[in-house]
Amino acid sequence: MIVPAKLCGLVVEDNEYSRSLAVESLNRLGIGTILEASDGTEGLAILQKQPVDFVVLDWYMPEISGAGFIRLVRGGQANCRADLPIIISTAYATRENISRMRELGLKEVLIKPFDVKQLSASISSALSNISVEISVAEPENSSDHTEDDEDNRTQVLL
């Protein structure tokens, strides 16, 4: 289960108004730590200093575009997890742009303007690809075990 208060999100958006709306939406979702960057360069600098759980990234920005940002992260040149969940936020959801985003391996695209419910669904979907191992307590009665129980670990999708 995702615990919003334990998550750290980064919003990379060059438009101050759009950035403030995204931050406010994340606050309403109860995200524990929200970092902000006004462009891709600043966003990459933040990633080098602070680990984050996900990024909400504008597609069109000066200096480093959303595509450039993604290529640097996925290529391991951003000094962060290459599989970092990234959610694109764009007002320009053309077929060409969506196709380009898919080629970069993105599955989550928020079309501006988006609401809190859409943002929540995108974050949940982006984070659902992350699995963690947890220990499961063995049952008190050993007869509760089935032949399918190989060990006492299971994978839980966040």
FENQUI-V798689 format. One record per pair of residues at least 6 apart in sequence whose C-alpha atoms are under 8 Angstrom apart, sorted by the first residue. I is the first residue (numbers start at 0). GAP is how many residues later the second one is. Records with the same first field share a line. If there is no record, write none. Layout:
I=GAP / GAP
//
This chain:
0=156 / 157
1=122 / 156
3=25 / 26 / 27 / 28
4=25 / 26 / 27 / 28
5=25 / 26 / 27
6=24 / 25 / 26 / 45 / 46
7=23 / 24 / 25 / 26 / 27 / 43 / 44 / 45 / 46
8=22 / 24 / 25 / 26 / 43 / 44 / 45 / 46 / 47
9=24 / 25 / 26 / 27 / 33 / 42 / 44 / 45 / 46
10=8 / 11 / 12 / 23 / 24 / 25 / 26 / 32 / 44 / 45 / 46
11=7 / 24 / 25 / 26 / 27 / 28 / 31 / 43 / 44 / 45 / 46
12=6 / 23 / 24 / 25 / 26 / 27 / 44 / 45 / 48
13=23 / 24 / 25 / 44 / 47 / 48
14=23
15=22
18=17 / 19
22=11 / 13
24=90 / 91 / 94
25=8 / 90
26=7
27=88
28=87 / 91
35=7
36=6 / 9
38=22 / 23 / 24 / 25
39=21 / 22 / 23 / 24 / 25 / 26 / 29
40=22 / 23
43=25 / 34
46=31 / 32 / 33
47=30 / 31 / 32
50=29
52=31 / 32
53=30 / 31 / 32 / 33 / 69 / 72 / 73
54=29 / 30 / 31 / 32
55=30 / 31 / 32 / 33
56=9 / 29 / 30 / 31 / 32
57=7 / 8 / 30 / 31 / 32
58=6 / 7 / 8 / 29 / 30 / 31
59=6 / 30
65=22
66=34 / 37
69=16 / 34
70=33
71=6
72=6 / 7 / 8 / 9 / 10 / 11
73=7 / 8 / 9 / 10
74=7
75=6
84=41 / 42
85=20 / 22 / 40
86=19 / 20 / 21 / 22 / 23 / 35 / 36 / 39
87=18 / 20 / 21 / 22
88=20 / 21 / 22 / 23
89=19 / 20 / 21 / 22
90=20 / 21 / 22
91=19
92=18
100=6
106=19
107=14 / 17 / 18
108=13
109=8 / 9 / 12
123=34
126=31
127=29 / 30
128=28 / 29
129=27 / 28
130=24 / 25 / 26 / 27
131=23 / 24 / 25 / 26
132=20 / 21 / 22 / 23
133=19 / 20 / 21 / 22
134=17 / 18 / 19
135=16 / 17 / 18
136=15
137=14
138=6
//
